[in-house]
């Protein structure tokens, strides 16, 4: 066994980034992913400055990701007899080292996996963790295909449905937020194309909210959020008949480019929105959780992937601090690293999970009076000054520009 082997269950966003940073610090990470290969499922996501700052610590990686800077954030309100733009904010890019950048999730996932492989990280698909045994100086991991591996320690990056979490703390139900999303990827609507804009936008209507963000320079990823009975979080596409029905349904008439996005979608998927109860600890002995495995969140703050990247920065920083030689760490050393990580990260991530769920509740309300109240609340919450303050709170993490400790 290699003394500094680190086993990483999960080949989504967090796993490959963590592996690349660990490799650069002298560890020997290996990724095990349950899927049979890189997935093509998922829509788009917004990489915010806190996440981009972490990705930028890996030389050349950002150049390998096809992404699109967001020009403006625009909000609209649709009520009977009233369709209007609420506000339009430019991101204060000059105040930060990055702006908000949209990317297709499958494109990002593939770039990260390929980036990890190119930097010497082994990636094994078709390996679903089902159990592990902890020993004084190592962990033996068991997979559903009957194979095993042994590493110095394990970092679970296996997402909302984390088997690492189940093995650590037992099975628990993910908490359905009461909201579902139906979404797709579509060409940029004419309303934005004619202005040369690559936008992020919100459309607030009665009983529904629509969000969109540029996925690249020619496409927008979008999602419609509604209150509905539970729909499993599977990311599977609708069958063709249901897709056509949705494309021709009432949302196809949404103004401000919303209806055009629905009518021109290349594929539509539907899924439920979930989070999980807050954990008091993310680790036991030589096994720790990060990202969605530790603190899954609904998407309404756009911080899921970005918070996983913050976790990664602080975990690697603490490993460098407590184990600067990258030698095989003792359980006591790992206990210090993981406990300090939790003390720093659990309060922050727990607060953001709660805020994301609250934002979903604010966005989706029914009835004209409730919608008018929501409109005024949104106008208050997202004035340029308030929005800038919120962004600055997000974006001062996980380190100030140019002041990384790893």
Secondary structure as a PSIPRED ss2 file (coil, helix, strand):
# PSIPRED VFORMAT (PSIPRED V4.0)

   1 X C   1.000  0.000  0.000
   2 X C   1.000  0.000  0.000
   3 X C   1.000  0.000  0.000
   4 X C   1.000  0.000  0.000
   5 X E   0.000  0.000  1.000
   6 X E   0.000  0.000  1.000
   7 X E   0.000  0.000  1.000
   8 X E   0.000  0.000  1.000
   9 X E   0.000  0.000  1.000
  10 X C   1.000  0.000  0.000
  11 X C   1.000  0.000  0.000
  12 X C   1.000  0.000  0.000
  13 X H   0.000  1.000  0.000
  14 X H   0.000  1.000  0.000
  15 X H   0.000  1.000  0.000
  16 X H   0.000  1.000  0.000
  17 X H   0.000  1.000  0.000
  18 X H   0.000  1.000  0.000
  19 X H   0.000  1.000  0.000
  20 X H   0.000  1.000  0.000
  21 X H   0.000  1.000  0.000
  22 X H   0.000  1.000  0.000
  23 X H   0.000  1.000  0.000
  24 X H   0.000  1.000  0.000
  25 X C   1.000  0.000  0.000
  26 X C   1.000  0.000  0.000
  27 X C   1.000  0.000  0.000
  28 X E   0.000  0.000  1.000
  29 X E   0.000  0.000  1.000
  30 X E   0.000  0.000  1.000
  31 X E   0.000  0.000  1.000
  32 X E   0.000  0.000  1.000
  33 X C   1.000  0.000  0.000
  34 X C   1.000  0.000  0.000
  35 X C   1.000  0.000  0.000
  36 X C   1.000  0.000  0.000
  37 X C   1.000  0.000  0.000
  38 X C   1.000  0.000  0.000
  39 X C   1.000  0.000  0.000
  40 X C   1.000  0.000  0.000
  41 X C   1.000  0.000  0.000
  42 X C   1.000  0.000  0.000
  43 X C   1.000  0.000  0.000
  44 X E   0.000  0.000  1.000
  45 X E   0.000  0.000  1.000
  46 X E   0.000  0.000  1.000
  47 X E   0.000  0.000  1.000
  48 X C   1.000  0.000  0.000
  49 X H   0.000  1.000  0.000
  50 X H   0.000  1.000  0.000
  51 X H   0.000  1.000  0.000
  52 X H   0.000  1.000  0.000
  53 X H   0.000  1.000  0.000
  54 X H   0.000  1.000  0.000
  55 X H   0.000  1.000  0.000
  56 X C   1.000  0.000  0.000
  57 X C   1.000  0.000  0.000
  58 X C   1.000  0.000  0.000
  59 X C   1.000  0.000  0.000
  60 X C   1.000  0.000  0.000
  61 X C   1.000  0.000  0.000
  62 X H   0.000  1.000  0.000
  63 X H   0.000  1.000  0.000
  64 X H   0.000  1.000  0.000
  65 X C   1.000  0.000  0.000
  66 X C   1.000  0.000  0.000
  67 X C   1.000  0.000  0.000
  68 X E   0.000  0.000  1.000
  69 X E   0.000  0.000  1.000
  70 X C   1.000  0.000  0.000
  71 X C   1.000  0.000  0.000
  72 X E   0.000  0.000  1.000
  73 X E   0.000  0.000  1.000
  74 X E   0.000  0.000  1.000
  75 X E   0.000  0.000  1.000
  76 X E   0.000  0.000  1.000
  77 X E   0.000  0.000  1.000
  78 X E   0.000  0.000  1.000
  79 X E   0.000  0.000  1.000
  80 X C   1.000  0.000  0.000
  81 X C   1.000  0.000  0.000
  82 X E   0.000  0.000  1.000
  83 X E   0.000  0.000  1.000
  84 X E   0.000  0.000  1.000
  85 X E   0.000  0.000  1.000
  86 X E   0.000  0.000  1.000
  87 X E   0.000  0.000  1.000
  88 X E   0.000  0.000  1.000
  89 X E   0.000  0.000  1.000
  90 X E   0.000  0.000  1.000
  91 X C   1.000  0.000  0.000
  92 X C   1.000  0.000  0.000
  93 X H   0.000  1.000  0.000
  94 X H   0.000  1.000  0.000
  95 X H   0.000  1.000  0.000
  96 X C   1.000  0.000  0.000
  97 X C   1.000  0.000  0.000
  98 X C   1.000  0.000  0.000
  99 X C   1.000  0.000  0.000
 100 X C   1.000  0.000  0.000
 101 X E   0.000  0.000  1.000
 102 X E   0.000  0.000  1.000
 103 X E   0.000  0.000  1.000
 104 X E   0.000  0.000  1.000
 105 X H   0.000  1.000  0.000
 106 X H   0.000  1.000  0.000
 107 X H   0.000  1.000  0.000
 108 X H   0.000  1.000  0.000
 109 X H   0.000  1.000  0.000
 110 X H   0.000  1.000  0.000
 111 X H   0.000  1.000  0.000
 112 X H   0.000  1.000  0.000
 113 X H   0.000  1.000  0.000
 114 X H   0.000  1.000  0.000
 115 X H   0.000  1.000  0.000
 116 X H   0.000  1.000  0.000
 117 X H   0.000  1.000  0.000
 118 X H   0.000  1.000  0.000
 119 X C   1.000  0.000  0.000
 120 X C   1.000  0.000  0.000
 121 X C   1.000  0.000  0.000
 122 X E   0.000  0.000  1.000
 123 X E   0.000  0.000  1.000
 124 X E   0.000  0.000  1.000
 125 X C   1.000  0.000  0.000
 126 X C   1.000  0.000  0.000
 127 X C   1.000  0.000  0.000
 128 X C   1.000  0.000  0.000
 129 X E   0.000  0.000  1.000
 130 X E   0.000  0.000  1.000
 131 X E   0.000  0.000  1.000
 132 X E   0.000  0.000  1.000
 133 X E   0.000  0.000  1.000
 134 X E   0.000  0.000  1.000
 135 X C   1.000  0.000  0.000
 136 X C   1.000  0.000  0.000
 137 X C   1.000  0.000  0.000
 138 X C   1.000  0.000  0.000
 139 X E   0.000  0.000  1.000
 140 X E   0.000  0.000  1.000
 141 X E   0.000  0.000  1.000
 142 X E   0.000  0.000  1.000
 143 X E   0.000  0.000  1.000
 144 X C   1.000  0.000  0.000
 145 X C   1.000  0.000  0.000
 146 X C   1.000  0.000  0.000
 147 X C   1.000  0.000  0.000
 148 X E   0.000  0.000  1.000
 149 X E   0.000  0.000  1.000
 150 X E   0.000  0.000  1.000
 151 X E   0.000  0.000  1.000
 152 X C   1.000  0.000  0.000
 153 X E   0.000  0.000  1.000
 154 X E   0.000  0.000  1.000
 155 X E   0.000  0.000  1.000
 156 X E   0.000  0.000  1.000
 157 X C   1.000  0.000  0.000
 158 X C   1.000  0.000  0.000
 159 X C   1.000  0.000  0.000
 160 X C   1.000  0.000  0.000
 161 X C   1.000  0.000  0.000
 162 X C   1.000  0.000  0.000
 163 X H   0.000  1.000  0.000
 164 X H   0.000  1.000  0.000
 165 X H   0.000  1.000  0.000
 166 X H   0.000  1.000  0.000
 167 X H   0.000  1.000  0.000
 168 X H   0.000  1.000  0.000
 169 X H   0.000  1.000  0.000
 170 X C   1.000  0.000  0.000
 171 X C   1.000  0.000  0.000
 172 X C   1.000  0.000  0.000
 173 X C   1.000  0.000  0.000
 174 X C   1.000  0.000  0.000
 175 X E   0.000  0.000  1.000
 176 X E   0.000  0.000  1.000
 177 X E   0.000  0.000  1.000
 178 X E   0.000  0.000  1.000
 179 X E   0.000  0.000  1.000
 180 X E   0.000  0.000  1.000
 181 X E   0.000  0.000  1.000
 182 X E   0.000  0.000  1.000
 183 X E   0.000  0.000  1.000
 184 X E   0.000  0.000  1.000
 185 X E   0.000  0.000  1.000
 186 X E   0.000  0.000  1.000
 187 X E   0.000  0.000  1.000
 188 X C   1.000  0.000  0.000
 189 X C   1.000  0.000  0.000
 190 X H   0.000  1.000  0.000
 191 X H   0.000  1.000  0.000
 192 X H   0.000  1.000  0.000
 193 X H   0.000  1.000  0.000
 194 X C   1.000  0.000  0.000
 195 X C   1.000  0.000  0.000
 196 X C   1.000  0.000  0.000
 197 X C   1.000  0.000  0.000
 198 X C   1.000  0.000  0.000
 199 X C   1.000  0.000  0.000
 200 X E   0.000  0.000  1.000
 201 X E   0.000  0.000  1.000
 202 X E   0.000  0.000  1.000
 203 X E   0.000  0.000  1.000
 204 X E   0.000  0.000  1.000
 205 X E   0.000  0.000  1.000
 206 X C   1.000  0.000  0.000
 207 X C   1.000  0.000  0.000
 208 X E   0.000  0.000  1.000
 209 X E   0.000  0.000  1.000
 210 X E   0.000  0.000  1.000
 211 X E   0.000  0.000  1.000
 212 X E   0.000  0.000  1.000
 213 X E   0.000  0.000  1.000
 214 X E   0.000  0.000  1.000
 215 X C   1.000  0.000  0.000
 216 X C   1.000  0.000  0.000
 217 X C   1.000  0.000  0.000
 218 X C   1.000  0.000  0.000
 219 X E   0.000  0.000  1.000
 220 X E   0.000  0.000  1.000
 221 X E   0.000  0.000  1.000
 222 X E   0.000  0.000  1.000
 223 X E   0.000  0.000  1.000
 224 X E   0.000  0.000  1.000
 225 X E   0.000  0.000  1.000
 226 X E   0.000  0.000  1.000
 227 X E   0.000  0.000  1.000
 228 X C   1.000  0.000  0.000
 229 X C   1.000  0.000  0.000
 230 X C   1.000  0.000  0.000
 231 X C   1.000  0.000  0.000
 232 X C   1.000  0.000  0.000
 233 X C   1.000  0.000  0.000
 234 X C   1.000  0.000  0.000
 235 X C   1.000  0.000  0.000
 236 X C   1.000  0.000  0.000
 237 X E   0.000  0.000  1.000
 238 X C   1.000  0.000  0.000
 239 X C   1.000  0.000  0.000
 240 X H   0.000  1.000  0.000
 241 X H   0.000  1.000  0.000
 242 X H   0.000  1.000  0.000
 243 X H   0.000  1.000  0.000
 244 X H   0.000  1.000  0.000
 245 X H   0.000  1.000  0.000
 246 X H   0.000  1.000  0.000
 247 X H   0.000  1.000  0.000
 248 X C   1.000  0.000  0.000
 249 X C   1.000  0.000  0.000
 250 X H   0.000  1.000  0.000
 251 X H   0.000  1.000  0.000
 252 X H   0.000  1.000  0.000
 253 X H   0.000  1.000  0.000
 254 X C   1.000  0.000  0.000
 255 X C   1.000  0.000  0.000
 256 X C   1.000  0.000  0.000
 257 X C   1.000  0.000  0.000
 258 X H   0.000  1.000  0.000
 259 X H   0.000  1.000  0.000
 260 X H   0.000  1.000  0.000
 261 X H   0.000  1.000  0.000
 262 X H   0.000  1.000  0.000
 263 X H   0.000  1.000  0.000
 264 X C   1.000  0.000  0.000
 265 X C   1.000  0.000  0.000
 266 X C   1.000  0.000  0.000
 267 X C   1.000  0.000  0.000
 268 X E   0.000  0.000  1.000
 269 X E   0.000  0.000  1.000
 270 X E   0.000  0.000  1.000
 271 X E   0.000  0.000  1.000
 272 X E   0.000  0.000  1.000
 273 X E   0.000  0.000  1.000
 274 X E   0.000  0.000  1.000
 275 X E   0.000  0.000  1.000
 276 X C   1.000  0.000  0.000
 277 X C   1.000  0.000  0.000
 278 X C   1.000  0.000  0.000
 279 X C   1.000  0.000  0.000
 280 X C   1.000  0.000  0.000
 281 X C   1.000  0.000  0.000
 282 X C   1.000  0.000  0.000
 283 X E   0.000  0.000  1.000
 284 X E   0.000  0.000  1.000
 285 X C   1.000  0.000  0.000
 286 X C   1.000  0.000  0.000
 287 X E   0.000  0.000  1.000
 288 X E   0.000  0.000  1.000
 289 X E   0.000  0.000  1.000
 290 X C   1.000  0.000  0.000
 291 X C   1.000  0.000  0.000
 292 X H   0.000  1.000  0.000
 293 X H   0.000  1.000  0.000
 294 X H   0.000  1.000  0.000
 295 X H   0.000  1.000  0.000
 296 X C   1.000  0.000  0.000
 297 X C   1.000  0.000  0.000
 298 X C   1.000  0.000  0.000
 299 X C   1.000  0.000  0.000
 300 X C   1.000  0.000  0.000
 301 X C   1.000  0.000  0.000
 302 X C   1.000  0.000  0.000
 303 X C   1.000  0.000  0.000
 304 X H   0.000  1.000  0.000
 305 X H   0.000  1.000  0.000
 306 X H   0.000  1.000  0.000
 307 X H   0.000  1.000  0.000
 308 X H   0.000  1.000  0.000
 309 X H   0.000  1.000  0.000
 310 X H   0.000  1.000  0.000
 311 X H   0.000  1.000  0.000
 312 X H   0.000  1.000  0.000
 313 X H   0.000  1.000  0.000
 314 X H   0.000  1.000  0.000
 315 X H   0.000  1.000  0.000
 316 X H   0.000  1.000  0.000
 317 X H   0.000  1.000  0.000
 318 X H   0.000  1.000  0.000
 319 X H   0.000  1.000  0.000
 320 X H   0.000  1.000  0.000
 321 X H   0.000  1.000  0.000
 322 X H   0.000  1.000  0.000
 323 X C   1.000  0.000  0.000
 324 X C   1.000  0.000  0.000
 325 X C   1.000  0.000  0.000
 326 X C   1.000  0.000  0.000
 327 X C   1.000  0.000  0.000
 328 X C   1.000  0.000  0.000
 329 X C   1.000  0.000  0.000
 330 X C   1.000  0.000  0.000
 331 X H   0.000  1.000  0.000
 332 X H   0.000  1.000  0.000
 333 X H   0.000  1.000  0.000
 334 X H   0.000  1.000  0.000
 335 X H   0.000  1.000  0.000
 336 X H   0.000  1.000  0.000
 337 X H   0.000  1.000  0.000
 338 X H   0.000  1.000  0.000
 339 X H   0.000  1.000  0.000
 340 X H   0.000  1.000  0.000
 341 X H   0.000  1.000  0.000
 342 X H   0.000  1.000  0.000
 343 X H   0.000  1.000  0.000
 344 X H   0.000  1.000  0.000
 345 X H   0.000  1.000  0.000
 346 X H   0.000  1.000  0.000
 347 X H   0.000  1.000  0.000
 348 X H   0.000  1.000  0.000
 349 X H   0.000  1.000  0.000
 350 X H   0.000  1.000  0.000
 351 X H   0.000  1.000  0.000
 352 X H   0.000  1.000  0.000
 353 X H   0.000  1.000  0.000
 354 X H   0.000  1.000  0.000
 355 X H   0.000  1.000  0.000
 356 X H   0.000  1.000  0.000
 357 X H   0.000  1.000  0.000
 358 X H   0.000  1.000  0.000
 359 X H   0.000  1.000  0.000
 360 X H   0.000  1.000  0.000
 361 X H   0.000  1.000  0.000
 362 X H   0.000  1.000  0.000
 363 X H   0.000  1.000  0.000
 364 X C   1.000  0.000  0.000
 365 X C   1.000  0.000  0.000
 366 X C   1.000  0.000  0.000
 367 X C   1.000  0.000  0.000
 368 X H   0.000  1.000  0.000
 369 X H   0.000  1.000  0.000
 370 X H   0.000  1.000  0.000
 371 X H   0.000  1.000  0.000
 372 X H   0.000  1.000  0.000
 373 X H   0.000  1.000  0.000
 374 X H   0.000  1.000  0.000
 375 X H   0.000  1.000  0.000
 376 X H   0.000  1.000  0.000
 377 X H   0.000  1.000  0.000
 378 X H   0.000  1.000  0.000
 379 X H   0.000  1.000  0.000
 380 X H   0.000  1.000  0.000
 381 X H   0.000  1.000  0.000
 382 X C   1.000  0.000  0.000
 383 X C   1.000  0.000  0.000
 384 X H   0.000  1.000  0.000
 385 X H   0.000  1.000  0.000
 386 X H   0.000  1.000  0.000
 387 X H   0.000  1.000  0.000
 388 X H   0.000  1.000  0.000
 389 X H   0.000  1.000  0.000
 390 X H   0.000  1.000  0.000
 391 X H   0.000  1.000  0.000
 392 X H   0.000  1.000  0.000
 393 X H   0.000  1.000  0.000
 394 X H   0.000  1.000  0.000
 395 X H   0.000  1.000  0.000
 396 X C   1.000  0.000  0.000
 397 X C   1.000  0.000  0.000
 398 X C   1.000  0.000  0.000
 399 X C   1.000  0.000  0.000
 400 X C   1.000  0.000  0.000
 401 X C   1.000  0.000  0.000
 402 X C   1.000  0.000  0.000
 403 X C   1.000  0.000  0.000
 404 X C   1.000  0.000  0.000
 405 X C   1.000  0.000  0.000
 406 X C   1.000  0.000  0.000
